[in-house]
Amino acid sequence: MSIPSAKYLKKKASNRLQSGNDPKKVVLVYAGIVALSSLVVTVVQDLLDSQISQTGGIQNIGTRSMLTTADTVLTIVQLLLVMCLTLGYTGSMLRIARGQYASPNSLKAGGERIWVLLRTRLLQMLIMTAAAFALCFLVINVCLLTLLSNRVIAVMGTVSAEELLSNGLALIALYSAMLPIMLIYLVVLVPLLWYFSCTYRMVDYLLIDRPQLGAFGVLRESRRMMQGNMKMMFRVDLSFWWYYLLQALVSVLIYLNMVLALFAIGLPPEVLYWGTVVLYLAADFALRYFFSNKVAVTYALFYDSLCPKQEQSGAVL
């Protein structure tokens, strides 16, 4: 099946958004809930960490355990909330791509599919992890058969395991010797991750349209749909290079307090930390609110071009 060009998809996405029923309201609710939930979780976790640091001694081990568990549970709950909201947002943009009505209520679709969504995400994580470990094993074994292993062997031959743990210079020397191997691994890992990401790019749309397929079913169907269409997906991804660059820059903001600390910026630690958190959340909100609609609708149109005659009874209401 012929897929329209990236330029055509983006132009059609703009037209759909202009004629849609206030799509900005959908992304406003989505981005607002993500930002607010992240801020609330960060504040609560900071309070929990403060309490944990004050509960020392064996007599308070139960309290520390309870607080640590609450911290972990809070992180998981927030992760599930964002995961469900993101799927609901994807469904809303799919409706807009099809010229259908979409409202903030459409965001509930992710929660309605939470169990199949969880199973699918776990399977995707297992596949990606297995591929990364298999690649690591392959790269290390190949490098051991080349001259790249000579420096590693030389370092390991001059120091013992105890010295590596206790001697910082020896550990730095080992890392330096392994750097070429790690760079080769990263160079190969990035396209591999993109390949798997592209292979399962249609999963979220299938969870919206055909959740009855189940976790294994949507993964198989996504692989089938993307066969022969990787090149066009790469072109669409490439056309949004600016968006992914902005995403990377926003992600870097979360480490801004560490960067400023390295340059000895004279700000109190608490002000520096919370300023970084607020700046990151504000930038993330702005990126989602101003740019994510067009990107999401373009990819939804890509999906629809692969299955134009597909029954839409499972779409978000």
C-alpha positions as CSV (number, residue, x, y, z in Angstrom):
1,M,0.0,0.0,0.0
2,S,1.3,3.5,-0.9
3,I,1.9,5.8,2.0
4,P,1.7,9.6,1.5
5,S,4.9,11.6,1.9
6,A,5.8,13.1,5.2
7,K,5.1,16.6,3.7
8,Y,1.6,15.5,2.7
9,L,0.9,13.9,6.1
10,K,2.0,17.0,8.0
11,K,-0.1,19.3,5.8
12,K,-3.1,17.1,6.3
13,A,-2.4,17.0,10.0
14,S,-2.5,20.8,10.1
15,N,-5.8,20.9,8.3
16,R,-7.3,18.3,10.7
17,L,-6.2,20.3,13.7
18,Q,-7.6,23.5,12.3
19,S,-11.0,21.9,11.6
20,G,-11.0,19.9,14.8
21,N,-13.1,20.6,17.9
22,D,-10.6,22.7,19.9
23,P,-7.8,20.1,20.0
24,K,-5.8,22.5,22.2
25,K,-8.2,21.7,25.1
26,V,-7.3,18.0,24.9
27,V,-3.5,18.7,24.9
28,L,-4.0,21.3,27.7
29,V,-5.6,18.8,30.0
30,Y,-3.1,16.1,29.1
31,A,0.0,18.2,29.5
32,G,-1.4,19.9,32.6
33,I,-2.2,16.6,34.4
34,V,1.3,15.2,33.5
35,A,3.1,18.4,34.8
36,L,0.9,18.7,37.9
37,S,1.2,15.0,38.8
38,S,5.0,15.2,38.4
39,L,5.2,18.2,40.6
40,V,3.0,16.7,43.3
41,V,5.1,13.4,43.3
42,T,8.3,15.4,43.4
43,V,7.1,17.4,46.4
44,V,5.8,14.3,48.3
45,Q,9.0,12.4,47.6
46,D,11.1,15.2,48.8
47,L,9.1,15.2,52.1
48,L,9.4,11.4,52.3
49,D,13.2,11.6,51.8
50,S,13.4,14.2,54.5
51,Q,11.5,11.9,56.9
52,I,13.6,8.9,55.9
53,S,16.8,10.8,56.7
54,Q,15.6,11.6,60.1
55,T,14.5,8.1,61.1
56,G,17.8,6.5,61.9
57,G,18.6,3.5,64.2
58,I,17.3,0.0,64.4
59,Q,14.2,1.0,66.3
60,N,12.9,3.0,63.3
61,I,13.6,0.4,60.7
62,G,9.9,-0.3,60.3
63,T,9.1,3.4,59.7
64,R,11.9,3.7,57.2
65,S,10.7,0.6,55.4
66,M,7.1,2.1,55.3
67,L,8.3,5.4,54.0
68,T,10.5,3.8,51.3
69,T,7.7,1.6,50.2
70,A,5.4,4.7,49.9
71,D,8.0,6.4,47.9
72,T,8.3,3.5,45.5
73,V,4.5,3.1,45.2
74,L,4.0,6.8,44.5
75,T,6.5,6.5,41.6
76,I,4.7,3.5,40.1
77,V,1.3,5.1,40.4
78,Q,2.5,8.3,38.7
79,L,4.1,6.2,35.9
80,L,0.9,4.3,35.4
81,L,-1.1,7.5,35.3
82,V,1.2,9.1,32.6
83,M,1.2,5.8,30.6
84,C,-2.6,5.7,30.6
85,L,-3.0,9.4,29.8
86,T,-0.5,9.1,26.9
87,L,-2.5,6.2,25.4
88,G,-5.7,8.2,25.8
89,Y,-4.0,11.2,24.2
90,T,-2.9,9.0,21.3
91,G,-6.5,7.9,20.9
92,S,-7.7,11.5,20.9
93,M,-5.3,12.5,18.1
94,L,-6.3,9.4,16.1
95,R,-9.9,10.6,16.3
96,I,-8.8,14.1,15.1
97,A,-6.8,12.5,12.3
98,R,-10.0,10.8,11.2
99,G,-12.0,14.0,11.4
100,Q,-14.0,12.7,14.4
101,Y,-15.0,14.5,17.6
102,A,-12.4,14.4,20.4
103,S,-12.6,15.9,23.9
104,P,-10.7,15.7,27.1
105,N,-13.0,12.8,28.0
106,S,-11.2,10.8,25.3
107,L,-8.1,10.7,27.6
108,K,-10.0,8.1,29.7
109,A,-9.4,5.4,27.0
110,G,-6.0,4.7,28.4
111,G,-7.4,3.8,31.8
112,E,-10.0,1.6,30.2
113,R,-7.3,-0.5,28.5
114,I,-4.8,-0.5,31.4
115,W,-4.4,-4.2,31.7
116,V,-3.7,-4.9,28.1
117,L,-1.5,-1.8,28.1
118,L,0.5,-3.1,31.0
119,R,1.0,-6.5,29.4
120,T,2.1,-4.9,26.2
121,R,4.6,-2.6,27.8
122,L,6.1,-5.4,29.8
123,L,6.5,-7.5,26.6
124,Q,8.1,-4.5,24.8
125,M,10.4,-4.0,27.7
126,L,11.4,-7.6,27.7
127,I,12.1,-7.6,24.0
128,M,14.2,-4.4,24.1
129,T,16.1,-5.6,27.1
130,A,16.8,-9.0,25.6
131,A,18.0,-7.4,22.3
132,A,20.3,-5.0,24.3
133,F,21.9,-7.8,26.3
134,A,22.3,-10.0,23.2
135,L,24.0,-7.1,21.4
136,C,26.3,-6.4,24.4
137,F,27.3,-10.1,24.5
138,L,28.0,-10.1,20.7
139,V,30.0,-6.8,20.8
140,I,32.1,-7.9,23.7
141,N,32.9,-11.3,22.2
142,V,33.8,-9.7,18.8
143,C,36.0,-7.1,20.4
144,L,37.8,-9.8,22.4
145,L,38.9,-11.3,19.1
146,T,40.4,-8.0,17.9
147,L,43.2,-5.6,19.0
148,L,40.6,-3.6,21.0
149,S,40.9,-6.1,23.8
150,N,44.6,-5.6,24.3
151,R,44.4,-2.6,26.5
152,V,41.7,-4.2,28.7
153,I,43.8,-7.3,29.1
154,A,46.8,-5.2,29.9
155,V,45.0,-3.3,32.6
156,M,43.4,-6.4,34.1
157,G,46.8,-8.1,34.1
158,T,48.5,-5.4,36.2
159,V,45.8,-5.0,39.0
160,S,43.7,-7.4,41.1
161,A,40.0,-7.2,41.6
162,E,40.5,-5.8,45.1
163,E,42.7,-3.0,43.7
164,L,40.1,-2.1,41.1
165,L,37.5,-1.6,43.8
166,S,39.8,0.4,46.1
167,N,42.1,2.2,43.6
168,G,40.3,5.0,41.8
169,L,43.1,5.4,39.2
170,A,43.0,1.7,38.3
171,L,39.3,1.9,37.8
172,I,39.7,5.0,35.6
173,A,42.3,3.2,33.6
174,L,40.0,0.2,33.1
175,Y,37.1,2.5,31.9
176,S,39.5,4.3,29.5
177,A,40.6,0.9,28.1
178,M,37.0,-0.2,27.6
179,L,35.8,3.2,26.1
180,P,36.3,2.1,22.5
181,I,34.2,-1.1,23.1
182,M,31.5,0.9,24.8
183,L,31.4,3.4,21.9
184,I,31.0,0.6,19.4
185,Y,28.2,-0.8,21.5
186,L,26.4,2.5,21.6
187,V,26.9,3.2,17.9
188,V,25.2,-0.2,17.1
189,L,22.6,0.1,19.9
190,V,21.0,3.3,18.7
191,P,19.9,2.0,15.3
192,L,18.9,-1.3,16.9
193,L,16.6,0.6,19.4
194,W,15.2,2.7,16.6
195,Y,14.5,-0.5,14.6
196,F,12.6,-2.1,17.4
197,S,10.8,1.2,18.2
198,C,9.8,1.5,14.6
199,T,8.6,-2.1,14.4
200,Y,6.3,-1.5,17.3
201,R,5.3,2.0,16.5
202,M,1.7,1.0,15.6
203,V,1.1,-0.7,19.0
204,D,-0.6,2.2,20.7
205,Y,-3.0,2.8,17.8
206,L,-3.9,-0.9,17.7
207,L,-4.5,-0.8,21.5
208,I,-7.0,2.0,20.8
209,D,-8.6,0.4,17.7
210,R,-8.3,-3.3,18.4
211,P,-7.6,-4.0,22.1
212,Q,-9.3,-7.4,21.7
213,L,-6.1,-8.6,19.9
214,G,-4.3,-8.7,23.3
215,A,-0.6,-7.9,24.0
216,F,0.9,-10.5,21.7
217,G,-1.6,-9.7,19.0
218,V,-0.9,-6.0,18.8
219,L,2.8,-6.7,18.7
220,R,2.4,-9.1,15.9
221,E,0.1,-6.8,14.0
222,S,2.4,-3.9,14.4
223,R,5.3,-5.9,13.0
224,R,3.1,-6.9,10.0
225,M,2.0,-3.4,9.3
226,M,5.5,-2.0,9.4
227,Q,7.0,-4.5,7.0
228,G,8.2,-2.6,4.0
229,N,7.3,0.8,5.6
230,M,10.4,1.4,7.7
231,K,11.9,3.7,5.1
232,M,8.8,6.0,5.1
233,M,8.6,6.0,8.9
234,F,12.3,7.1,8.9
235,R,11.4,10.0,6.6
236,V,8.6,11.1,8.9
237,D,10.9,10.8,11.9
238,L,13.5,12.8,10.1
239,S,11.0,15.6,9.2
240,F,10.4,16.1,13.0
241,W,14.1,16.4,13.8
242,W,13.5,19.7,15.5
243,Y,10.9,18.2,17.8
244,Y,13.1,15.4,18.9
245,L,16.0,18.0,19.4
246,L,13.7,20.0,21.6
247,Q,12.8,16.9,23.6
248,A,16.4,16.2,24.2
249,L,17.1,19.8,25.3
250,V,14.1,19.7,27.7
251,S,15.4,16.3,29.1
252,V,18.8,17.9,29.8
253,L,17.1,20.6,31.9
254,I,16.4,18.1,34.7
255,Y,20.2,18.0,35.3
256,L,20.6,21.7,35.2
257,N,21.2,21.9,39.0
258,M,24.1,19.6,38.6
259,V,25.6,21.7,35.8
260,L,25.2,24.9,37.7
261,A,26.8,23.3,40.8
262,L,29.8,22.4,38.7
263,F,30.2,26.1,37.8
264,A,29.8,27.1,41.4
265,I,26.7,29.2,40.7
266,G,25.9,31.0,44.0
267,L,22.4,29.7,44.7
268,P,21.1,27.9,47.8
269,P,20.8,24.1,47.1
270,E,17.0,24.1,47.7
271,V,16.5,27.1,45.4
272,L,18.7,25.5,42.7
273,Y,16.9,22.1,43.0
274,W,13.3,23.5,42.9
275,G,14.1,26.0,40.3
276,T,15.4,23.2,38.1
277,V,12.3,21.1,38.7
278,V,9.9,24.0,37.9
279,L,11.9,25.0,34.8
280,Y,11.9,21.4,33.5
281,L,8.2,20.9,34.1
282,A,7.4,24.3,32.5
283,A,9.5,23.5,29.4
284,D,8.0,20.0,29.2
285,F,4.5,21.4,29.4
286,A,5.2,24.0,26.7
287,L,6.7,21.4,24.4
288,R,3.6,19.2,24.7
289,Y,1.1,22.0,24.5
290,F,2.5,23.9,21.5
291,F,4.0,21.1,19.4
292,S,2.8,17.6,20.3
293,N,-0.6,17.8,18.6
294,K,0.8,18.1,15.1
295,V,3.4,15.4,15.6
296,A,0.8,13.0,17.1
297,V,-1.8,13.6,14.4
298,T,0.8,13.1,11.7
299,Y,1.8,9.7,13.1
300,A,-1.9,8.9,13.5
301,L,-2.4,9.6,9.8
302,F,0.5,7.4,9.0
303,Y,-1.2,4.6,10.9
304,D,-4.5,5.3,9.2
305,S,-2.8,5.1,5.8
306,L,-1.8,1.5,6.6
307,C,-5.3,0.5,7.4
308,P,-7.8,2.9,5.7
309,K,-10.6,0.3,5.5
310,Q,-10.2,-0.9,9.1
311,E,-13.3,-1.0,11.2
312,Q,-13.2,1.7,13.8
313,S,-15.7,0.4,16.3
314,G,-13.0,0.2,19.0
315,A,-12.0,3.9,18.7
316,V,-12.2,6.3,21.6
317,L,-15.6,7.7,22.3
